[in-house]
Amino acid sequence: MDYWSAAVWSIAPTLIVCALFFFILRAVVRADRTERKVHAKIEAEERAKRGLPPVAGSGR
């Protein structure tokens, strides 16, 4: 039993740090995606106000 508890306690910090890194990176990627979407929307509204055609390739 000592062997398995030592194995779990030795790998636990690595797993916790990996999980923390994953969630932080996921939050950064989601924030970037949202910011790009909002920026594209604002840009499209500004182009429409000025009577310019939509940017090619923005039909996502």
CHARMM-style PDB file with segment names, atoms N, HN, CA, C and O in Angstrom:
ATOM      1  N   MET     1       0.824  -1.193   0.000  1.00  0.00      PROA
ATOM      2  CA  MET     1       0.000   0.000   0.000  1.00  0.00      PROA
ATOM      3  C   MET     1       0.867   1.255   0.000  1.00  0.00      PROA
ATOM      4  O   MET     1       0.495   2.259  -0.608  1.00  0.00      PROA
ATOM      5  N   ASP     2       2.004   1.214   0.665  1.00  0.00      PROA
ATOM      6  HN  ASP     2       2.306   0.398   1.158  1.00  0.00      PROA
ATOM      7  CA  ASP     2       2.882   2.376   0.697  1.00  0.00      PROA
ATOM      8  C   ASP     2       3.363   2.764  -0.693  1.00  0.00      PROA
ATOM      9  O   ASP     2       3.495   3.947  -1.008  1.00  0.00      PROA
ATOM     10  N   TYR     3       3.621   1.765  -1.517  1.00  0.00      PROA
ATOM     11  HN  TYR     3       3.514   0.805  -1.262  1.00  0.00      PROA
ATOM     12  CA  TYR     3       4.121   2.034  -2.864  1.00  0.00      PROA
ATOM     13  C   TYR     3       3.108   2.841  -3.666  1.00  0.00      PROA
ATOM     14  O   TYR     3       3.475   3.815  -4.324  1.00  0.00      PROA
ATOM     15  N   TRP     4       1.842   2.449  -3.620  1.00  0.00      PROA
ATOM     16  HN  TRP     4       1.544   1.658  -3.085  1.00  0.00      PROA
ATOM     17  CA  TRP     4       0.820   3.125  -4.416  1.00  0.00      PROA
ATOM     18  C   TRP     4       0.512   4.519  -3.894  1.00  0.00      PROA
ATOM     19  O   TRP     4       0.295   5.434  -4.689  1.00  0.00      PROA
ATOM     20  N   SER     5       0.487   4.701  -2.608  1.00  0.00      PROA
ATOM     21  HN  SER     5       0.662   3.958  -1.963  1.00  0.00      PROA
ATOM     22  CA  SER     5       0.230   6.052  -2.078  1.00  0.00      PROA
ATOM     23  C   SER     5       1.398   6.980  -2.390  1.00  0.00      PROA
ATOM     24  O   SER     5       1.186   8.161  -2.664  1.00  0.00      PROA
ATOM     25  N   ALA     6       2.613   6.476  -2.354  1.00  0.00      PROA
ATOM     26  HN  ALA     6       2.786   5.516  -2.132  1.00  0.00      PROA
ATOM     27  CA  ALA     6       3.771   7.289  -2.726  1.00  0.00      PROA
ATOM     28  C   ALA     6       3.721   7.643  -4.207  1.00  0.00      PROA
ATOM     29  O   ALA     6       4.069   8.758  -4.595  1.00  0.00      PROA
ATOM     30  N   ALA     7       3.290   6.701  -5.030  1.00  0.00      PROA
ATOM     31  HN  ALA     7       3.006   5.796  -4.716  1.00  0.00      PROA
ATOM     32  CA  ALA     7       3.185   6.963  -6.464  1.00  0.00      PROA
ATOM     33  C   ALA     7       2.132   8.032  -6.744  1.00  0.00      PROA
ATOM     34  O   ALA     7       2.351   8.920  -7.568  1.00  0.00      PROA
ATOM     35  N   VAL     8       1.002   7.950  -6.068  1.00  0.00      PROA
ATOM     36  HN  VAL     8       0.824   7.228  -5.399  1.00  0.00      PROA
ATOM     37  CA  VAL     8      -0.064   8.938  -6.259  1.00  0.00      PROA
ATOM     38  C   VAL     8       0.393  10.311  -5.782  1.00  0.00      PROA
ATOM     39  O   VAL     8       0.185  11.306  -6.476  1.00  0.00      PROA
ATOM     40  N   TRP     9       1.010  10.374  -4.613  1.00  0.00      PROA
ATOM     41  HN  TRP     9       1.179   9.566  -4.050  1.00  0.00      PROA
ATOM     42  CA  TRP     9       1.459  11.658  -4.080  1.00  0.00      PROA
ATOM     43  C   TRP     9       2.602  12.259  -4.904  1.00  0.00      PROA
ATOM     44  O   TRP     9       2.771  13.479  -4.925  1.00  0.00      PROA
ATOM     45  N   SER    10       3.369  11.435  -5.566  1.00  0.00      PROA
ATOM     46  HN  SER    10       3.232  10.445  -5.548  1.00  0.00      PROA
ATOM     47  CA  SER    10       4.464  11.985  -6.365  1.00  0.00      PROA
ATOM     48  C   SER    10       3.978  12.505  -7.716  1.00  0.00      PROA
ATOM     49  O   SER    10       4.590  13.412  -8.279  1.00  0.00      PROA
ATOM     50  N   ILE    11       2.895  11.949  -8.242  1.00  0.00      PROA
ATOM     51  HN  ILE    11       2.398  11.212  -7.785  1.00  0.00      PROA
ATOM     52  CA  ILE    11       2.406  12.398  -9.547  1.00  0.00      PROA
ATOM     53  C   ILE    11       1.311  13.458  -9.419  1.00  0.00      PROA
ATOM     54  O   ILE    11       1.023  14.156 -10.391  1.00  0.00      PROA
ATOM     55  N   ALA    12       0.709  13.591  -8.265  1.00  0.00      PROA
ATOM     56  HN  ALA    12       0.944  13.024  -7.475  1.00  0.00      PROA
ATOM     57  CA  ALA    12      -0.383  14.547  -8.059  1.00  0.00      PROA
ATOM     58  C   ALA    12       0.013  15.993  -8.364  1.00  0.00      PROA
ATOM     59  O   ALA    12      -0.739  16.672  -9.064  1.00  0.00      PROA
ATOM     60  N   PRO    13       1.152  16.506  -7.877  1.00  0.00      PROA
ATOM     61  CA  PRO    13       1.495  17.900  -8.192  1.00  0.00      PROA
ATOM     62  C   PRO    13       1.636  18.153  -9.698  1.00  0.00      PROA
ATOM     63  O   PRO    13       1.240  19.209 -10.192  1.00  0.00      PROA
ATOM     64  N   THR    14       2.192  17.194 -10.415  1.00  0.00      PROA
ATOM     65  HN  THR    14       2.513  16.336 -10.013  1.00  0.00      PROA
ATOM     66  CA  THR    14       2.340  17.338 -11.862  1.00  0.00      PROA
ATOM     67  C   THR    14       0.978  17.400 -12.526  1.00  0.00      PROA
ATOM     68  O   THR    14       0.762  18.235 -13.404  1.00  0.00      PROA
ATOM     69  N   LEU    15       0.067  16.551 -12.134  1.00  0.00      PROA
ATOM     70  HN  LEU    15       0.242  15.873 -11.420  1.00  0.00      PROA
ATOM     71  CA  LEU    15      -1.272  16.550 -12.717  1.00  0.00      PROA
ATOM     72  C   LEU    15      -2.026  17.834 -12.390  1.00  0.00      PROA
ATOM     73  O   LEU    15      -2.756  18.356 -13.233  1.00  0.00      PROA
ATOM     74  N   ILE    16      -1.857  18.340 -11.189  1.00  0.00      PROA
ATOM     75  HN  ILE    16      -1.265  17.916 -10.505  1.00  0.00      PROA
ATOM     76  CA  ILE    16      -2.538  19.575 -10.795  1.00  0.00      PROA
ATOM     77  C   ILE    16      -2.003  20.759 -11.604  1.00  0.00      PROA
ATOM     78  O   ILE    16      -2.778  21.590 -12.078  1.00  0.00      PROA
ATOM     79  N   VAL    17      -0.688  20.833 -11.760  1.00  0.00      PROA
ATOM     80  HN  VAL    17      -0.059  20.158 -11.375  1.00  0.00      PROA
ATOM     81  CA  VAL    17      -0.095  21.920 -12.540  1.00  0.00      PROA
ATOM     82  C   VAL    17      -0.527  21.825 -14.003  1.00  0.00      PROA
ATOM     83  O   VAL    17      -0.818  22.845 -14.628  1.00  0.00      PROA
ATOM     84  N   CYS    18      -0.572  20.613 -14.554  1.00  0.00      PROA
ATOM     85  HN  CYS    18      -0.335  19.784 -14.047  1.00  0.00      PROA
ATOM     86  CA  CYS    18      -1.023  20.430 -15.943  1.00  0.00      PROA
ATOM     87  C   CYS    18      -2.475  20.865 -16.110  1.00  0.00      PROA
ATOM     88  O   CYS    18      -2.814  21.532 -17.087  1.00  0.00      PROA
ATOM     89  N   ALA    19      -3.321  20.498 -15.178  1.00  0.00      PROA
ATOM     90  HN  ALA    19      -3.045  19.956 -14.384  1.00  0.00      PROA
ATOM     91  CA  ALA    19      -4.726  20.888 -15.250  1.00  0.00      PROA
ATOM     92  C   ALA    19      -4.877  22.400 -15.144  1.00  0.00      PROA
ATOM     93  O   ALA    19      -5.661  23.000 -15.879  1.00  0.00      PROA
ATOM     94  N   LEU    20      -4.137  23.012 -14.240  1.00  0.00      PROA
ATOM     95  HN  LEU    20      -3.500  22.524 -13.643  1.00  0.00      PROA
ATOM     96  CA  LEU    20      -4.175  24.462 -14.088  1.00  0.00      PROA
ATOM     97  C   LEU    20      -3.712  25.152 -15.362  1.00  0.00      PROA
ATOM     98  O   LEU    20      -4.337  26.115 -15.807  1.00  0.00      PROA
ATOM     99  N   PHE    21      -2.634  24.675 -15.948  1.00  0.00      PROA
ATOM    100  HN  PHE    21      -2.126  23.893 -15.586  1.00  0.00      PROA
ATOM    101  CA  PHE    21      -2.117  25.231 -17.195  1.00  0.00      PROA
ATOM    102  C   PHE    21      -3.144  25.092 -18.308  1.00  0.00      PROA
ATOM    103  O   PHE    21      -3.341  26.024 -19.088  1.00  0.00      PROA
ATOM    104  N   PHE    22      -3.801  23.942 -18.390  1.00  0.00      PROA
ATOM    105  HN  PHE    22      -3.642  23.185 -17.757  1.00  0.00      PROA
ATOM    106  CA  PHE    22      -4.817  23.702 -19.408  1.00  0.00      PROA
ATOM    107  C   PHE    22      -5.956  24.705 -19.300  1.00  0.00      PROA
ATOM    108  O   PHE    22      -6.364  25.289 -20.303  1.00  0.00      PROA
ATOM    109  N   PHE    23      -6.475  24.911 -18.087  1.00  0.00      PROA
ATOM    110  HN  PHE    23      -6.143  24.437 -17.272  1.00  0.00      PROA
ATOM    111  CA  PHE    23      -7.612  25.809 -17.912  1.00  0.00      PROA
ATOM    112  C   PHE    23      -7.229  27.271 -18.158  1.00  0.00      PROA
ATOM    113  O   PHE    23      -8.033  28.037 -18.689  1.00  0.00      PROA
ATOM    114  N   ILE    24      -6.024  27.660 -17.782  1.00  0.00      PROA
ATOM    115  HN  ILE    24      -5.370  27.038 -17.351  1.00  0.00      PROA
ATOM    116  CA  ILE    24      -5.574  29.028 -18.045  1.00  0.00      PROA
ATOM    117  C   ILE    24      -5.423  29.246 -19.542  1.00  0.00      PROA
ATOM    118  O   ILE    24      -5.875  30.261 -20.072  1.00  0.00      PROA
ATOM    119  N   LEU    25      -4.792  28.302 -20.223  1.00  0.00      PROA
ATOM    120  HN  LEU    25      -4.425  27.478 -19.793  1.00  0.00      PROA
ATOM    121  CA  LEU    25      -4.608  28.428 -21.666  1.00  0.00      PROA
ATOM    122  C   LEU    25      -5.950  28.432 -22.397  1.00  0.00      PROA
ATOM    123  O   LEU    25      -6.137  29.186 -23.352  1.00  0.00      PROA
ATOM    124  N   ARG    26      -6.871  27.599 -21.953  1.00  0.00      PROA
ATOM    125  HN  ARG    26      -6.719  26.986 -21.178  1.00  0.00      PROA
ATOM    126  CA  ARG    26      -8.205  27.548 -22.552  1.00  0.00      PROA
ATOM    127  C   ARG    26      -8.926  28.889 -22.385  1.00  0.00      PROA
ATOM    128  O   ARG    26      -9.590  29.357 -23.310  1.00  0.00      PROA
ATOM    129  N   ALA    27      -8.795  29.500 -21.217  1.00  0.00      PROA
ATOM    130  HN  ALA    27      -8.255  29.119 -20.466  1.00  0.00      PROA
ATOM    131  CA  ALA    27      -9.432  30.797 -20.979  1.00  0.00      PROA
ATOM    132  C   ALA    27      -8.832  31.878 -21.871  1.00  0.00      PROA
ATOM    133  O   ALA    27      -9.555  32.738 -22.372  1.00  0.00      PROA
ATOM    134  N   VAL    28      -7.524  31.840 -22.072  1.00  0.00      PROA
ATOM    135  HN  VAL    28      -6.937  31.141 -21.665  1.00  0.00      PROA
ATOM    136  CA  VAL    28      -6.870  32.825 -22.935  1.00  0.00      PROA
ATOM    137  C   VAL    28      -7.333  32.668 -24.374  1.00  0.00      PROA
ATOM    138  O   VAL    28      -7.617  33.658 -25.048  1.00  0.00      PROA
ATOM    139  N   VAL    29      -7.410  31.433 -24.846  1.00  0.00      PROA
ATOM    140  HN  VAL    29      -7.179  30.629 -24.298  1.00  0.00      PROA
ATOM    141  CA  VAL    29      -7.835  31.187 -26.231  1.00  0.00      PROA
ATOM    142  C   VAL    29      -9.289  31.612 -26.429  1.00  0.00      PROA
ATOM    143  O   VAL    29      -9.628  32.206 -27.453  1.00  0.00      PROA
ATOM    144  N   ARG    30     -10.134  31.315 -25.472  1.00  0.00      PROA
ATOM    145  HN  ARG    30      -9.858  30.832 -24.641  1.00  0.00      PROA
ATOM    146  CA  ARG    30     -11.544  31.721 -25.584  1.00  0.00      PROA
ATOM    147  C   ARG    30     -11.694  33.235 -25.558  1.00  0.00      PROA
ATOM    148  O   ARG    30     -12.501  33.791 -26.303  1.00  0.00      PROA
ATOM    149  N   ALA    31     -10.926  33.904 -24.710  1.00  0.00      PROA
ATOM    150  HN  ALA    31     -10.270  33.452 -24.105  1.00  0.00      PROA
ATOM    151  CA  ALA    31     -10.993  35.369 -24.642  1.00  0.00      PROA
ATOM    152  C   ALA    31     -10.531  35.975 -25.960  1.00  0.00      PROA
ATOM    153  O   ALA    31     -11.124  36.941 -26.441  1.00  0.00      PROA
ATOM    154  N   ASP    32      -9.487  35.421 -26.540  1.00  0.00      PROA
ATOM    155  HN  ASP    32      -9.006  34.636 -26.149  1.00  0.00      PROA
ATOM    156  CA  ASP    32      -8.990  35.922 -27.815  1.00  0.00      PROA
ATOM    157  C   ASP    32     -10.023  35.728 -28.915  1.00  0.00      PROA
ATOM    158  O   ASP    32     -10.247  36.626 -29.726  1.00  0.00      PROA
ATOM    159  N   ARG    33     -10.653  34.560 -28.945  1.00  0.00      PROA
ATOM    160  HN  ARG    33     -10.471  33.830 -28.286  1.00  0.00      PROA
ATOM    161  CA  ARG    33     -11.667  34.285 -29.965  1.00  0.00      PROA
ATOM    162  C   ARG    33     -12.839  35.254 -29.829  1.00  0.00      PROA
ATOM    163  O   ARG    33     -13.338  35.769 -30.830  1.00  0.00      PROA
ATOM    164  N   THR    34     -13.278  35.504 -28.605  1.00  0.00      PROA
ATOM    165  HN  THR    34     -12.873  35.086 -27.791  1.00  0.00      PROA
ATOM    166  CA  THR    34     -14.391  36.424 -28.371  1.00  0.00      PROA
ATOM    167  C   THR    34     -14.009  37.838 -28.774  1.00  0.00      PROA
ATOM    168  O   THR    34     -14.803  38.548 -29.390  1.00  0.00      PROA
ATOM    169  N   GLU    35     -12.797  38.246 -28.427  1.00  0.00      PROA
ATOM    170  HN  GLU    35     -12.152  37.669 -27.926  1.00  0.00      PROA
ATOM    171  CA  GLU    35     -12.352  39.596 -28.772  1.00  0.00      PROA
ATOM    172  C   GLU    35     -12.281  39.774 -30.286  1.00  0.00      PROA
ATOM    173  O   GLU    35     -12.668  40.822 -30.804  1.00  0.00      PROA
ATOM    174  N   ARG    36     -11.794  38.766 -30.996  1.00  0.00      PROA
ATOM    175  HN  ARG    36     -11.480  37.915 -30.575  1.00  0.00      PROA
ATOM    176  CA  ARG    36     -11.729  38.854 -32.456  1.00  0.00      PROA
ATOM    177  C   ARG    36     -13.130  38.947 -33.064  1.00  0.00      PROA
ATOM    178  O   ARG    36     -13.350  39.690 -34.021  1.00  0.00      PROA
ATOM    179  N   LYS    37     -14.069  38.194 -32.507  1.00  0.00      PROA
ATOM    180  HN  LYS    37     -13.891  37.591 -31.729  1.00  0.00      PROA
ATOM    181  CA  LYS    37     -15.441  38.215 -33.011  1.00  0.00      PROA
ATOM    182  C   LYS    37     -16.068  39.595 -32.818  1.00  0.00      PROA
ATOM    183  O   LYS    37     -16.714  40.121 -33.724  1.00  0.00      PROA
ATOM    184  N   VAL    38     -15.874  40.169 -31.646  1.00  0.00      PROA
ATOM    185  HN  VAL    38     -15.349  39.741 -30.911  1.00  0.00      PROA
ATOM    186  CA  VAL    38     -16.426  41.498 -31.357  1.00  0.00      PROA
ATOM    187  C   VAL    38     -15.761  42.543 -32.252  1.00  0.00      PROA
ATOM    188  O   VAL    38     -16.430  43.434 -32.775  1.00  0.00      PROA
ATOM    189  N   HSD    39     -14.466  42.434 -32.424  1.00  0.00      PROA
ATOM    190  HN  HSD    39     -13.922  41.711 -31.999  1.00  0.00      PROA
ATOM    191  CA  HSD    39     -13.748  43.390 -33.275  1.00  0.00      PROA
ATOM    192  C   HSD    39     -14.251  43.314 -34.719  1.00  0.00      PROA
ATOM    193  O   HSD    39     -14.428  44.345 -35.367  1.00  0.00      PROA
ATOM    194  N   ALA    40     -14.479  42.109 -35.218  1.00  0.00      PROA
ATOM    195  HN  ALA    40     -14.335  41.272 -34.691  1.00  0.00      PROA
ATOM    196  CA  ALA    40     -14.982  41.948 -36.586  1.00  0.00      PROA
ATOM    197  C   ALA    40     -16.379  42.543 -36.718  1.00  0.00      PROA
ATOM    198  O   ALA    40     -16.706  43.146 -37.740  1.00  0.00      PROA
ATOM    199  N   LYS    41     -17.192  42.377 -35.699  1.00  0.00      PROA
ATOM    200  HN  LYS    41     -16.927  41.888 -34.868  1.00  0.00      PROA
ATOM    201  CA  LYS    41     -18.549  42.933 -35.735  1.00  0.00      PROA
ATOM    202  C   LYS    41     -18.507  44.462 -35.769  1.00  0.00      PROA
ATOM    203  O   LYS    41     -19.227  45.096 -36.539  1.00  0.00      PROA
ATOM    204  N   ILE    42     -17.661  45.037 -34.931  1.00  0.00      PROA
ATOM    205  HN  ILE    42     -17.076  44.522 -34.305  1.00  0.00      PROA
ATOM    206  CA  ILE    42     -17.535  46.499 -34.897  1.00  0.00      PROA
ATOM    207  C   ILE    42     -16.998  47.002 -36.231  1.00  0.00      PROA
ATOM    208  O   ILE    42     -17.480  48.007 -36.754  1.00  0.00      PROA
ATOM    209  N   GLU    43     -16.015  46.319 -36.781  1.00  0.00      PROA
ATOM    210  HN  GLU    43     -15.623  45.503 -36.356  1.00  0.00      PROA
ATOM    211  CA  GLU    43     -15.463  46.731 -38.064  1.00  0.00      PROA
ATOM    212  C   GLU    43     -16.519  46.655 -39.169  1.00  0.00      PROA
ATOM    213  O   GLU    43     -16.596  47.549 -40.013  1.00  0.00      PROA
ATOM    214  N   ALA    44     -17.327  45.601 -39.170  1.00  0.00      PROA
ATOM    215  HN  ALA    44     -17.264  44.875 -38.485  1.00  0.00      PROA
ATOM    216  CA  ALA    44     -18.389  45.473 -40.175  1.00  0.00      PROA
ATOM    217  C   ALA    44     -19.404  46.598 -40.033  1.00  0.00      PROA
ATOM    218  O   ALA    44     -19.873  47.139 -41.034  1.00  0.00      PROA
ATOM    219  N   GLU    45     -19.749  46.957 -38.792  1.00  0.00      PROA
ATOM    220  HN  GLU    45     -19.368  46.517 -37.978  1.00  0.00      PROA
ATOM    221  CA  GLU    45     -20.688  48.059 -38.574  1.00  0.00      PROA
ATOM    222  C   GLU    45     -20.108  49.384 -39.074  1.00  0.00      PROA
ATOM    223  O   GLU    45     -20.818  50.183 -39.685  1.00  0.00      PROA
ATOM    224  N   GLU    46     -18.834  49.612 -38.817  1.00  0.00      PROA
ATOM    225  HN  GLU    46     -18.258  48.963 -38.321  1.00  0.00      PROA
ATOM    226  CA  GLU    46     -18.192  50.847 -39.267  1.00  0.00      PROA
ATOM    227  C   GLU    46     -18.124  50.911 -40.800  1.00  0.00      PROA
ATOM    228  O   GLU    46     -18.342  51.968 -41.393  1.00  0.00      PROA
ATOM    229  N   ARG    47     -17.826  49.789 -41.423  1.00  0.00      PROA
ATOM    230  HN  ARG    47     -17.649  48.931 -40.942  1.00  0.00      PROA
ATOM    231  CA  ARG    47     -17.778  49.756 -42.888  1.00  0.00      PROA
ATOM    232  C   ARG    47     -19.171  50.010 -43.471  1.00  0.00      PROA
ATOM    233  O   ARG    47     -19.307  50.696 -44.484  1.00  0.00      PROA
ATOM    234  N   ALA    48     -20.192  49.461 -42.838  1.00  0.00      PROA
ATOM    235  HN  ALA    48     -20.082  48.904 -42.015  1.00  0.00      PROA
ATOM    236  CA  ALA    48     -21.564  49.670 -43.315  1.00  0.00      PROA
ATOM    237  C   ALA    48     -21.976  51.138 -43.174  1.00  0.00      PROA
ATOM    238  O   ALA    48     -22.658  51.679 -44.044  1.00  0.00      PROA
ATOM    239  N   LYS    49     -21.561  51.779 -42.077  1.00  0.00      PROA
ATOM    240  HN  LYS    49     -21.008  51.339 -41.370  1.00  0.00      PROA
ATOM    241  CA  LYS    49     -21.876  53.198 -41.881  1.00  0.00      PROA
ATOM    242  C   LYS    49     -21.266  54.052 -42.982  1.00  0.00      PROA
ATOM    243  O   LYS    49     -21.869  55.030 -43.424  1.00  0.00      PROA
ATOM    244  N   ARG    50     -20.087  53.688 -43.415  1.00  0.00      PROA
ATOM    245  HN  ARG    50     -19.597  52.894 -43.056  1.00  0.00      PROA
ATOM    246  CA  ARG    50     -19.381  54.479 -44.429  1.00  0.00      PROA
ATOM    247  C   ARG    50     -19.756  54.075 -45.851  1.00  0.00      PROA
ATOM    248  O   ARG    50     -19.283  54.682 -46.813  1.00  0.00      PROA
ATOM    249  N   GLY    51     -20.584  53.076 -45.990  1.00  0.00      PROA
ATOM    250  HN  GLY    51     -20.968  52.583 -45.209  1.00  0.00      PROA
ATOM    251  CA  GLY    51     -21.029  52.638 -47.303  1.00  0.00      PROA
ATOM    252  C   GLY    51     -20.011  51.799 -48.042  1.00  0.00      PROA
ATOM    253  O   GLY    51     -20.064  51.694 -49.268  1.00  0.00      PROA
ATOM    254  N   LEU    52     -19.079  51.197 -47.310  1.00  0.00      PROA
ATOM    255  HN  LEU    52     -19.035  51.282 -46.315  1.00  0.00      PROA
ATOM    256  CA  LEU    52     -18.056  50.351 -47.922  1.00  0.00      PROA
ATOM    257  C   LEU    52     -18.563  48.918 -48.010  1.00  0.00      PROA
ATOM    258  O   LEU    52     -19.392  48.505 -47.198  1.00  0.00      PROA
ATOM    259  N   PRO    53     -18.076  48.158 -48.984  1.00  0.00      PROA
ATOM    260  CA  PRO    53     -18.494  46.758 -49.073  1.00  0.00      PROA
ATOM    261  C   PRO    53     -17.875  45.930 -47.944  1.00  0.00      PROA
ATOM    262  O   PRO    53     -16.843  46.312 -47.393  1.00  0.00      PROA
ATOM    263  N   PRO    54     -18.491  44.812 -47.600  1.00  0.00      PROA
ATOM    264  CA  PRO    54     -17.914  43.956 -46.547  1.00  0.00      PROA
ATOM    265  C   PRO    54     -16.558  43.420 -46.968  1.00  0.00      PROA
ATOM    266  O   PRO    54     -16.267  43.285 -48.157  1.00  0.00      PROA
ATOM    267  N   VAL    55     -15.747  43.120 -45.987  1.00  0.00      PROA
ATOM    268  HN  VAL    55     -15.984  43.230 -45.022  1.00  0.00      PROA
ATOM    269  CA  VAL    55     -14.418  42.571 -46.251  1.00  0.00      PROA
ATOM    270  C   VAL    55     -14.568  41.144 -46.767  1.00  0.00      PROA
ATOM    271  O   VAL    55     -15.352  40.364 -46.226  1.00  0.00      PROA
ATOM    272  N   ALA    56     -13.819  40.805 -47.810  1.00  0.00      PROA
ATOM    273  HN  ALA    56     -13.182  41.439 -48.249  1.00  0.00      PROA
ATOM    274  CA  ALA    56     -13.889  39.449 -48.381  1.00  0.00      PROA
ATOM    275  C   ALA    56     -13.370  38.451 -47.356  1.00  0.00      PROA
ATOM    276  O   ALA    56     -12.381  38.701 -46.667  1.00  0.00      PROA
ATOM    277  N   GLY    57     -14.057  37.316 -47.270  1.00  0.00      PROA
ATOM    278  HN  GLY    57     -14.861  37.113 -47.830  1.00  0.00      PROA
ATOM    279  CA  GLY    57     -13.631  36.243 -46.359  1.00  0.00      PROA
ATOM    280  C   GLY    57     -14.126  36.409 -44.947  1.00  0.00      PROA
ATOM    281  O   GLY    57     -13.690  35.675 -44.060  1.00  0.00      PROA
ATOM    282  N   SER    58     -15.031  37.357 -44.702  1.00  0.00      PROA
ATOM    283  HN  SER    58     -15.385  37.953 -45.423  1.00  0.00      PROA
ATOM    284  CA  SER    58     -15.528  37.551 -43.343  1.00  0.00      PROA
ATOM    285  C   SER    58     -16.842  36.827 -43.087  1.00  0.00      PROA
ATOM    286  O   SER    58     -17.483  37.057 -42.062  1.00  0.00      PROA
ATOM    287  N   GLY    59     -17.254  35.952 -44.007  1.00  0.00      PROA
ATOM    288  HN  GLY    59     -16.734  35.765 -44.840  1.00  0.00      PROA
ATOM    289  CA  GLY    59     -18.524  35.259 -43.845  1.00  0.00      PROA
ATOM    290  C   GLY    59     -18.417  33.982 -43.042  1.00  0.00      PROA
ATOM    291  O   GLY    59     -18.837  32.922 -43.506  1.00  0.00      PROA
ATOM    292  N   ARG    60     -17.861  34.067 -41.841  1.00  0.00      PROA
ATOM    293  HN  ARG    60     -17.520  34.928 -41.465  1.00  0.00      PROA
ATOM    294  CA  ARG    60     -17.690  32.871 -40.996  1.00  0.00      PROA
ATOM    295  C   ARG    60     -18.877  32.626 -40.153  1.00  0.00      PROA
ATOM    296  OT1 ARG    60     -18.901  31.664 -39.385  1.00  0.00      PROA
TER     297      ARG     60
END
